[in-house]
Amino acid sequence: MGKDYGKGLYSPKLMKEIRSRFLYVDRDPYSGKRIYLEAASGSLRPRSVIEAMAKETCLPDQQGRANPGSAHSVEVTAKGIEDLMIFFGAKSGQTIPGWSSSHVIYRITNAVLSSIPGTNVVTTGLDHASVRSAVTQFAGKYGKEERIAEPNRETGSIELGTIYEKIDKDTCFLAVIHTSNVTGEVYDVKTIAQEARKIKPDLYIMVDGVQYSPSDLIDVEEIGADAYVFAPYKNYGVKGCGYAHVSDRLAKLPHWKYIFKPETSWDLGGVEHQSYAAWSAVVDYLCWLGGHFTDSADRRAQVVAAMQSIKAHSTGLLSTLMYGTDKMAGFKEMKHVTVYGMEEDLSSRACLVGFNLEGIESTKGCELYREKQIRLHAPGQDPFFAAMLKQLSISSFIRLSACHYNTPEEIELFLKATEIFA
């Protein structure tokens, strides 16, 4: 039996309730029955989220008009912003919207590098292409040196000391990832922020939380960065929007805005209230889930309880994957499987695993899994992964990314399929 098998996993009864709320949980309209283990590319969505999006998209009313429909869209937007602040755990600062998380990252990076004195900017070799691209382009535009903290190729990890070594009194911006897109490693961004500001006290810091945010609790007050970015479509929400929490000082920096709006306004064009409605539906779902683990009626307390339960269940799934069950061997016992960057302590990992099968090219491996009705992804030399994989000397890999709606039985079926490929 696997190490700590069953620990932290949802009960079968609650698991059934959770899965009943999601669309396409075990099949999709194109391929039919399948196990979905590609949450890092986009999570499944609750029915309530799609229903909220559809309802509000049907309404034509713009904000700022003298009619009830306009007042409704204002209320929906305000509720969505409130629910973003609840999700972030924010007591100060504000949220900013974008068309995607990448769009938000570009806007934030441009605002800081165009306004803040300094000769260099720092990021890491494992940061997503959206961060690396924004840093490279705006550093070049504003004449700043780009410094990259490279990963240890043997462990697949960024050693925190390599980040601090790149920072000095002339650094104006630090961009770091919260969870690796390749190994699932979770970085201690609170410590990174604290140690970085011992070197440069007024340093602006941005955290890319896109892969972290679906699987663990966010508390921006505790982290202490100036910006925290996430993508709703990986958090049970919809595509076409991205959000960040930003500090008050960052919100006031010069940025793209309408001339006659307040200095802290980051809205461009008409507010898309339907995306805010969809996000409130996500938080409603989290509050429902959290209500199984707390008696509090406070929405933040319910979100905290939900995310803690999601983390525990995800770690249970990861333990099942790595150590197996009484029926199936886990990755640790499979000699034909190479796992990247996985350590014994699974608590500092999301249920996101990069691996390869001996003698099987990764794209072919994904095809073999598809034949077994299992959906994975094989990131190769595409614009999103090329730089990261070069840093790790990996040409391509297979990525499994599970979510809290996945069951240990699904992981067991995945392991059974993997054993056949030996």
N, C-alpha and C positions, 0 to 999 in steps of 0.2 A: 504494500500500500504506500502511496506517495507521502512525502514529508508534509505533515500538517494537513493531509487531505480532508476536505470538508470544512476546515476552519474559515469562518467569515462568510461562507456562502449563504445566500438567501434560502429560506425554507422552500420546499417544493410548492407550497400553497401560494406564498408571496411571489415566487418566480412565475407561476401561472398567471397571476394577476398582472404583473409587470408586462409580460409578453402579450397579454390580451389588449393592452393599450397601444401597442405599436403596429404600424402598417408593415406588411411584407416581412414579418419576423422570421418566417421559415420558408418562404417562397416569393418569387417576383413574377411579374407578368411576361417576362421574356424567356427566362430559363426554367421556370417552374420551381419545384422543390429544391431548396439549397440551404446550406449553413453559411451565414454571413459573418465572416471574420475579417472584414475590411473597414472597421469603424474609423480608422485613422484617415481614410480617404473620404469619409462622410458617414455619419451615423444614421441609423434608422430613425424615423420620426413618429411621435405619437399622433394618433388621429386628431386629437384636440388641437394640435399645432396647425395642421393642414386646414382644419375647419375654420380656425380663427383667421388664418391668412386669406382663405377664400372669401369668407364673409366680408372682411374689411376691404379686400381688393375690389369687390363689386360696387363699393360706394364711391361716387364721383366727387364728393365734396372736398375742397381745399381748405386749409386752415386760414384763419383771418377773415372769414366771411360771416355775414350776419344771418346765419341759419343754424338750425339744430344739428344738421349733419356736420357742419364745420366745427361746432362746439364738441361734438362727439369725437372727431379726429384729434382735437387738442387734448381731450381727456385720455384717449387711448395712448397718445404719444407720451404724455406725462406719466401715465402708469407704467409704460414700457421703460422709461428712463429710471423711474423709481425701482423697478424690478432689476434693472442692470446694476444699480448701486447696491441692492440687496445681494445679488449674486457675487459682486466684487468684494463685499464686506466693507464698503466705503462709507466713511463718516465725513469725508472732506473731498475736495476736488470735484471733478465732473466727468461725464461720459462724452465721447465724441463718436459720431457715426462715419461709416464709409461704405463704399460699394462692396468691399471685401476686407478681410484682415490685411491683405497686402496693400490695398489702397490706404488704409489707416496707417500702416507702418511707413509708407512713403511720405505721407503728410507730416507725421511726427518727426521723422528723420530730417526732412527738409526744413521744418520750422526750427529745430535745434541748430542744425549745422549752418543755417543762413544767418542766425542771430547771435549765437554764443561764441565768445572769443575762445581761441584754442588752436593748436597746430595739428592735433591728431584725434582720431576716433578709434575705438576698440570694439571688436566683436570676436566671434569664435569660428573655427573651421567647421563646426557642426551646426551653425545657425542655418535656418531655412533660406532658400534662394531669395525670398522676398526681403529678408533682412540684409543678406549679403549684397544683393543688387542695389537696394536703396543706399546702403552705406557706401558702396563703391562709386555709384553715380554722383551722389551729392558731395562726397569727400573730394572727388575730382573737380566738381563744379566750383566748390568754395575753397579749393587749394589746401585741403587738409590731408595729412598722411593717414592711410588706412592700416591699422595694425590688427593682425589675426592671431589669436591664441589657438595654436594647433592642438589637435587631440593626440593622445598616446595611441599609436596604431596597434599596439599589442592588446590594450584593454578596451579600445574604442571609446575612451572617456576623455573629457577635458579635465585635466588636473587644475584645481582652482588657482594654484600658485602661478600657473602660466598666464592666467588672466591678469592677476595683479602685477605681474612683471611688465605687462604692456602699458600699464597706466602710469602717468606722471602728472605733474602740476599743470601741464599744457593740454591734457586730455579734456575734451569738451563733451564727449558722448560715449556711453557704453551700452551696447545692445547684446543681450544674452537670451538664450533659449531656456525654457523651464523644463521641457522634456525632449529628449532626443528623438528625432523622426526615424532613426535607424535602430537604436538599441533599446529605447524606452526608458533610459536612465533619467531620473528626476534630479535636477540640480538644485542645490540649496541657494536659491536666489536671494533670500534674506541675508545670509552670511556674505554672499558676493557683494550685495549693495553696501553692507556695513563696512566691509574691508576695503572696498573701492573708495569709499568716502573718507577713510582714514588717510588715503593718499591725496585725494582731491575732494575736499569737503562739499563743494558746490556742484559736483559732477551730475550731469543729467543721465538718467538710467532708464532704459526701456527693456521690458521683459516680453518675449514672445511666448504667450501661454496657449497657443493654438492646440498643441497636442496634450498639454497638461490638463487643461480646463475640463474636459469631459470626465476625468477619472479621479479628481481629488479636489479638496476644498481650496478656494482662493480667498486670501485676506490681504488686500492691498495695503491696508494700514500697517499690518505686521511686516510685509515685504519691504515697504518703504521706497519703492521705485517711483519714477516720475510718470511712467506709462506702463500699462499692462494691457496687452492686446489678445483678443480671442475671436474665433469664428463660429457663429451660431450653428452653422450646418454640421459641425462636428460635435455639437452639444444638443442634439435632438431638435434643432431649429431648422431654419430655411436658408437657402443660398441667396446671394445677391445683397448681402449686408455683412459688415464687420464692425466691431465695436472696441473701444478702448476706454479704460479709466485713466485720466491724467491728473497730475497734481495741479493745484491752483497756479503755480508759477509757470508751468509749461502751457497751461491753457491760455495764458496772457501773452505768450510769445507771438510775434507777427506770423501770420499764416494766411492761406487762401481763405477769404471771407468776403461777404458783402460789405461795402464801405460803411453803410449806415446801421449795421447791426452792432451789438455790443462787442467789446474786444475779445471776450471769451467765447463768442459764437463760432462753432465749427460746422454748422449746417450749410450746405450748398444746394440751392434749389429748393423745391417743395419738399417738406418732410414726408417720408414714406411711412405713414402711420401703420400700415398693415404689417410691416416688418416688426415694429414695436409690439403690435398685438400678438404676433406669433411668438415673440420672445416672452411676453407675459404668460402665454400658454405653457411655455417650457417651465417657467418658474412655478406655475400652478402645479404642473406635474411633479416637480421636485418637492414641493410642499406636501402633495399627497403622499409621495414615497417617504419623506421625512416623518410624516405623521405616524408611521408604523414604529418609529424609534424614539419619539419624544411626545410628551403631552402638551408641550408649549404650542400656543396659537400664534406665536410670533413668526413671521415669514422667514426672517434670517435664521432663527433657531431651527426651523424646519428644513431650510436649505442646508444648513450645517449638518444636521442629522442625516439628510439624504446623501450628501456627498461623502460623509464618513462611511455610510453603509455601502455606497458604490465602490469606494476605495477598498473596503474589506472584501467585498465580493470579487472585485477584479484581482486582488492579490490571491484569493482562493483559486480563481481560474488559472492564474499564472503558476501557482504551486502545482496544480493538477497537470498543466502542460509540461512543466520542467521535471516533476518527480513521478508523475503517473498516478494510477489508482491500483486497486487490488486486481483489476482486470487487464490493465494495459501499462506497459512501460512508458516512462516519460522521456523527454529529450535527453536528460542526463545519462540515460542508459542506451541511447541509440547512437551507435558508433558511426553511422552514415550521415549524421546530422551535425553541422557546424553552426553553433549559435554565436552571434557577435555581441560582445560586451556584457554578458550576463554573469552576475556574481551570485554568491550564496544568499546574500541579504535581499530578499525580494521586496521588502517594504519600500525600498528606494527605487522601484521600477513600476512603470505603468504596464498594463497587459498589452504591450506592443513589443514584438520579438522579430528581429532580423535573423534569418538563417539561410543556409543552403544545404542541398542534398548532394551527397557525394556522387560524382559522375553524371549529374543531371543539371543542365543549364537552367537558370532560374525561370525564364519564360516558359520553358518546357515543363518545369516543375509545376507552375501555376496551371498549365493546361491539364496535367495529370490530376491535380486536385479538382479542377472543374469537372472532369469526368466522374469524380466521386461526389459531385454536387457540393463542393466546398469552395467558397469564394475567398481568394487571397489576392495579393498584388505583388508584382515583381518590378520594383523601381530600378530602372537602368540609367543610361546616360541621357536622361531627359533634363529639361531646364530646371526642374525642381530638385533633383538629386545629384546631378553630375559633380558639383563642387564638393558636396559632403562625401560622396563615395571616393573621390580622388584623395581626400584627406585621409581616408581609412584604407586606401589601396584595395578597394573592393570594386570589381567591375559591375556587379549587379547582385541582388539578393532577393529572397522571398520575404514578404512582410506579413505577419499575422498580427491583427489588432482586434482584440475582443472588447466587448462592452458589457455593461451590467445586465443587459437583456439576454446575454449568452448564457448557456447552461453548462455545467460540468459534463453532461452527457454529450453535448456538441464537441467539447474539447476531447473527450474520449474517442468519439468517432473520427476526429481529425488525427489523433495519435494512431488509431487503427489503420487509417489510410497511409500515414507516414511510414509505418512499419513495413507495409507491402513494398515500398519503394527502395528497400535496402538492396 
